[in-house]
Structure formats: C-alpha cells, structure tokens
C-alpha cells in the first residue's frame, strides 16, 4: 500500500506448492495475497527483484487482517496506482545522452567503474550492431506481450505460427532505446553488457516531426550563413539539408 510493486522470483521447492497455487488463482481471475518472509533482494543486471532462498517463508492468502485490507485497497484502485520498483527508479532524473552504436564503442562507454546511460535510435543503426537485454516491462513494450502470454501461445496452445507472427512483427519497427552500459565479468572475462531500461516506439508521424525540426534548424543555418557573408559560407549545410529531406522523402535519394 506504499504505492510500489516488485517482482518475486520463486526457486526450488517454492515453484511446486506455492507457485502452483498462485498460478491457479491468477489464471482464475483471482487476486491472491502473498506473504513473504526472508527473501533476498537481487539486482541482476540492474533489475531489482525479491528471490526466494531455502529459509524463505511463503503463505498464499494468509488469514490476517492486513491481507484483507490490502485486497480491498487493491480492488479499490491500488492496482493502477503502483510504480514498479523492479527497474532503477533513480533513472527518472538521469540524463541519457543519444549516441550511435559506433560512438558507444569508439568512446568506450560502459567501461568505467560506473555505468553509462545512453539512448540509441534503432533496430536499425547504420553504424554498427550490438546485443542488448530487455527484462519485464521493457521486453513487453517491444513485443507487445508478456513472457507468460507468449509461453501460453507457444507451449500450451502450441500455436507456433501465431508465435512467429508476433515475433516477426517486431522486426523493422523503430524505437528509441534507453540503455544502461556497464562492464560485467563472465567466466573470468570482462565485457560491456547493455540492458534496455526504457523503450519509446518511433512511429512515422514522430519521426517526420523530428526530421522537419532538423530541416528547420538547417534552414536557419542557411539564413545565418547568408547574413554572415561569403567568408562564413558553410558548404556542408546544403549537403546536410539534402540528406534531411531524403530521410523524410526516400524518393529523393
């Protein structure tokens, strides 16, 4: 009731009895209350969660007053009032610098003691390629389905054609990805790992609006160059303007 939510990951024995009970209750449309004691807070790849360990105690729908109060609060609007704590909430005030993939590598971003936070416009990026991992909310924003929904489609309904159609539909879409880049050690080898912490889809109207803004700025540069005189003439302005127009109208290229 503090207005926060977090994912609970079950391991070992908790996947059997408590896990199955919760799954059945959720599938039936119920909103079960889970009481947990002795969980471990995990921060794997920047995604916070609570993980069960051997000494963790779990109870589904405990017979206590607090559980009933929470259920009433949840049904009265609490379900839409929670902010996920699974992602790093401090990133709200963080400044993400937009870079290309080539710039990320050339500038050795993510290789210092602290992570670097970057935005990249892709799935296509003409400067290079890289791999990034999307958890939870970020993955759902890209695919449009939760991992559980995809599991049901592919493994329960065994509808491979629908699953492939959903995944193929992601290809070619353009997004602005917020990335966290930092060095991680795996098998005694250090490498930069990219985690997607935010996703904004770039639909055609948004892209065109941004391109026209760029054109407007270039036109201002042209006017400024004209006023400055021939000595300050910038031969690259016309070239950049042509390519900006080419981005908005592909037939010009």
C-alpha positions as CSV (number, residue, x, y, z in Angstrom):
1,X,0.0,0.0,0.0
2,X,3.1,2.2,-0.2
3,X,2.5,2.6,-3.9
4,X,5.3,0.3,-5.0
5,X,5.4,-3.1,-6.6
6,X,8.2,-5.6,-7.2
7,X,8.6,-9.0,-8.8
8,X,9.1,-12.1,-6.7
9,X,11.1,-14.9,-8.2
10,X,10.5,-18.5,-6.9
11,X,13.3,-21.0,-6.8
12,X,13.4,-24.7,-5.8
13,X,10.6,-26.0,-3.6
14,X,8.6,-22.8,-3.8
15,X,7.9,-23.4,-7.5
16,X,5.8,-26.5,-6.6
17,X,3.2,-25.9,-4.0
18,X,3.1,-22.1,-3.5
19,X,3.9,-21.4,-7.2
20,X,1.2,-23.7,-8.5
21,X,-1.4,-22.3,-6.0
22,X,-0.6,-18.8,-7.2
23,X,-0.7,-19.8,-10.9
24,X,-4.2,-21.4,-10.5
25,X,-5.5,-18.4,-8.6
26,X,-4.2,-15.9,-11.1
27,X,-5.5,-17.9,-14.1
28,X,-8.9,-18.0,-12.5
29,X,-9.0,-14.2,-12.3
30,X,-8.5,-14.0,-8.5
31,X,-6.1,-11.5,-6.8
32,X,-4.2,-13.6,-4.2
33,X,-2.2,-12.0,-1.4
34,X,1.3,-13.3,-0.9
35,X,3.0,-13.0,2.5
36,X,6.8,-13.5,2.3
37,X,9.5,-13.5,5.0
38,X,13.2,-13.9,4.5
39,X,13.5,-13.2,0.8
40,X,16.8,-12.0,-0.8
41,X,16.9,-8.7,-2.7
42,X,18.5,-9.2,-6.1
43,X,19.9,-6.6,-8.5
44,X,20.7,-8.8,-11.5
45,X,21.6,-6.6,-14.5
46,X,20.0,-3.6,-12.8
47,X,16.6,-5.3,-12.5
48,X,15.5,-5.5,-8.8
49,X,13.5,-8.4,-7.5
50,X,13.0,-10.5,-4.4
51,X,14.3,-14.0,-4.7
52,X,13.3,-17.0,-2.5
53,X,16.1,-18.9,-0.7
54,X,15.9,-22.1,1.3
55,X,15.0,-20.2,4.6
56,X,12.2,-18.1,3.0
57,X,8.7,-18.5,4.3
58,X,5.7,-18.0,2.0
59,X,2.0,-18.0,2.6
60,X,-0.7,-17.6,0.0
61,X,-3.8,-15.7,1.2
62,X,-2.8,-15.6,4.9
63,X,-5.6,-15.3,7.4
64,X,-4.6,-11.9,8.8
65,X,-6.3,-8.5,9.0
66,X,-3.6,-6.8,6.9
67,X,-4.2,-9.2,4.0
68,X,-7.9,-8.3,3.8
69,X,-7.1,-4.6,4.0
70,X,-4.6,-4.9,1.2
71,X,-7.1,-6.8,-1.0
72,X,-9.7,-4.1,-0.5
73,X,-7.1,-1.3,-1.3
74,X,-6.0,-3.2,-4.4
75,X,-9.5,-3.6,-5.8
76,X,-10.4,0.0,-5.0
77,X,-7.8,1.3,-7.3
78,X,-4.5,0.3,-5.9
79,X,-3.8,-2.0,-8.9
80,X,-3.3,1.1,-11.1
81,X,-1.5,3.2,-8.5
82,X,1.7,1.2,-8.1
83,X,5.1,2.1,-9.5
84,X,7.3,-0.9,-10.4
85,X,10.4,-0.9,-8.2
86,X,12.0,-3.7,-10.4
87,X,13.7,-1.0,-12.6
88,X,16.1,1.5,-11.1
89,X,13.8,4.3,-10.0
90,X,16.7,6.8,-9.8
91,X,16.9,6.7,-13.6
92,X,13.9,9.0,-13.8
93,X,16.1,12.1,-13.2
94,X,19.0,10.7,-15.2
95,X,20.3,12.3,-18.4
96,X,20.6,9.9,-21.3
97,X,22.9,11.0,-24.0
98,X,22.0,9.9,-27.5
99,X,24.7,8.0,-29.3
100,X,25.1,5.7,-32.3
101,X,26.4,2.2,-31.7
102,X,29.7,3.2,-33.3
103,X,30.1,6.1,-30.9
104,X,29.4,3.8,-27.9
105,X,32.3,1.6,-28.9
106,X,34.6,4.3,-30.1
107,X,34.1,6.3,-26.8
108,X,34.5,3.1,-24.7
109,X,31.2,3.8,-22.9
110,X,30.2,1.4,-20.2
111,X,33.9,0.5,-19.4
112,X,34.3,2.8,-16.3
113,X,33.6,2.0,-12.7
114,X,30.1,3.4,-13.0
115,X,27.5,2.5,-15.7
116,X,26.9,4.9,-18.6
117,X,23.3,5.7,-19.7
118,X,22.6,6.2,-23.4
119,X,19.8,6.4,-25.8
120,X,20.1,4.7,-29.2
121,X,17.8,5.0,-32.1
122,X,17.4,1.5,-33.7
123,X,16.5,-1.5,-34.6
124,X,18.4,-0.3,-37.4
125,X,21.6,1.6,-36.9
126,X,23.9,2.1,-39.9
127,X,27.0,2.5,-37.8
128,X,27.1,-1.0,-36.3
129,X,25.4,-3.7,-34.2
130,X,25.3,-4.8,-30.6
131,X,23.2,-7.1,-28.3
132,X,21.0,-5.7,-25.5
133,X,18.8,-7.5,-22.9
134,X,15.3,-6.4,-22.1
135,X,13.6,-7.6,-18.9
136,X,10.0,-7.3,-17.8
137,X,8.3,-4.0,-18.8
138,X,10.9,-3.2,-21.5
139,X,10.5,-6.6,-23.2
140,X,6.7,-6.3,-23.1
141,X,6.9,-2.8,-24.6
142,X,8.9,-4.2,-27.5
143,X,7.0,-7.4,-28.2
144,X,3.5,-6.3,-27.0
145,X,3.0,-9.4,-25.0
146,X,4.2,-10.6,-21.6
147,X,6.6,-13.6,-21.3
148,X,3.8,-15.6,-19.7
149,X,1.4,-14.8,-22.6
150,X,4.0,-15.9,-25.2
151,X,4.6,-19.1,-23.2
152,X,0.9,-19.9,-23.3
153,X,0.7,-19.3,-27.0
154,X,3.7,-21.4,-27.9
155,X,3.7,-24.2,-25.3
156,X,0.1,-24.5,-24.1
157,X,-1.8,-23.7,-27.3
158,X,1.2,-24.9,-29.4
159,X,0.4,-22.2,-31.9
160,X,3.9,-21.8,-33.4
161,X,2.5,-19.8,-36.4
162,X,1.0,-17.2,-34.2
163,X,4.1,-17.0,-32.0
164,X,6.3,-16.5,-35.1
165,X,3.9,-13.8,-36.5
166,X,4.2,-11.9,-33.2
167,X,7.9,-12.1,-33.1
168,X,8.4,-11.3,-36.8
169,X,6.1,-8.2,-36.4
170,X,8.8,-6.6,-34.1
171,X,11.4,-6.6,-36.9
172,X,11.7,-3.3,-38.7
173,X,10.0,-1.2,-36.0
174,X,11.9,1.8,-34.9
175,X,12.5,2.6,-31.3
176,X,14.4,4.9,-29.0
177,X,16.1,2.6,-26.5
178,X,17.3,3.8,-23.1
179,X,20.4,1.7,-22.4
180,X,22.5,1.1,-19.3
181,X,26.0,0.0,-20.3
182,X,28.4,-1.4,-17.8
183,X,31.2,-3.9,-17.5
184,X,30.4,-7.3,-16.2
185,X,32.7,-10.3,-15.6
186,X,31.6,-13.7,-17.0
187,X,33.8,-16.7,-17.0
188,X,36.8,-14.5,-15.9
189,X,36.2,-12.3,-19.0
190,X,35.2,-8.7,-18.8
191,X,32.7,-7.3,-21.4
192,X,30.3,-4.5,-21.7
193,X,26.7,-5.5,-21.1
194,X,23.8,-3.4,-22.4
195,X,20.4,-3.5,-20.6
196,X,17.3,-1.9,-22.1
197,X,15.7,0.1,-19.2
198,X,13.2,2.1,-21.4
199,X,11.6,1.9,-24.8
200,X,9.8,4.5,-26.9
201,X,8.4,3.5,-30.2
202,X,9.1,5.9,-33.0
203,X,6.0,5.9,-35.2
204,X,6.2,7.6,-38.6
205,X,4.5,10.8,-37.5
206,X,7.0,11.2,-34.7
207,X,9.9,10.5,-37.0
208,X,8.7,13.0,-39.6
209,X,8.1,15.7,-36.9
210,X,11.7,15.3,-35.7
211,X,13.1,15.4,-39.3
212,X,11.1,18.6,-40.1
213,X,12.6,20.1,-36.9
214,X,16.0,19.2,-38.2
215,X,15.2,20.8,-41.6
216,X,14.0,24.0,-39.9
217,X,17.3,24.2,-37.9
218,X,19.3,23.7,-41.1
219,X,17.3,26.4,-42.9
220,X,18.1,28.8,-40.0
221,X,21.8,27.9,-40.6
222,X,21.4,28.7,-44.3
223,X,19.8,32.1,-43.5
224,X,22.5,32.8,-40.9
225,X,25.3,31.9,-43.4
226,X,23.8,34.2,-46.0
227,X,23.7,37.1,-43.5
228,X,27.2,36.4,-42.4
229,X,28.5,36.7,-46.0
230,X,30.6,34.6,-48.3
231,X,33.5,34.4,-45.9
232,X,31.4,32.3,-43.4
233,X,29.8,30.2,-46.1
234,X,29.3,26.5,-44.9
235,X,29.3,24.2,-47.9
236,X,28.0,21.3,-45.8
237,X,24.7,22.9,-45.0
238,X,23.2,22.2,-48.4
239,X,24.5,18.6,-48.2
240,X,23.0,18.1,-44.8
241,X,19.7,19.6,-45.9
242,X,19.6,17.3,-48.9
243,X,20.0,14.2,-46.6
244,X,17.5,15.5,-44.1
245,X,15.0,15.9,-46.9
246,X,16.0,12.4,-48.2
247,X,15.2,11.0,-44.8
248,X,11.7,12.5,-44.9
249,X,11.1,11.7,-48.6
250,X,13.0,8.5,-49.5
251,X,12.3,9.0,-53.2
252,X,14.8,12.0,-53.2
253,X,17.7,9.7,-52.5
